[in-house]
Amino acid sequence: MAEATQDSELGRSKQAVSPREHLLHLLSIGWDPSSPLIQKYVKDNGLERVLDEFKRQADT
């Protein structure tokens, strides 16, 4: 039971999330698309098109 309490306190989902979904989540909660950490994540996971599309939608 203590383990269940500890897991719930982490605030993280136990579901697997794709890199694309994770990026979109970070951007939707306010991460700056031009931050170095986001840029590295995008490059490492080949998500340039996803980031470009997010930026286009944010500009409209």
DAVEN-V413324 format. One record per pair of residues at least 4 apart in sequence whose C-alpha atoms are under 6 Angstrom apart, sorted by the first residue. I is the first residue (numbers start at 0). GAP is how many residues later the second one is. D is the distance in Angstrom with one decimal. If there is no record, write none. Layout:
BEGIN
<<I:GAP:D> <I:GAP:D>>
END
This chain:
BEGIN
<<23:4:6.0> <25:5:5.6> <26:4:4.8> <39:4:6.0> <41:4:5.8> <41:5:4.7> <41:6:5.9>>
END
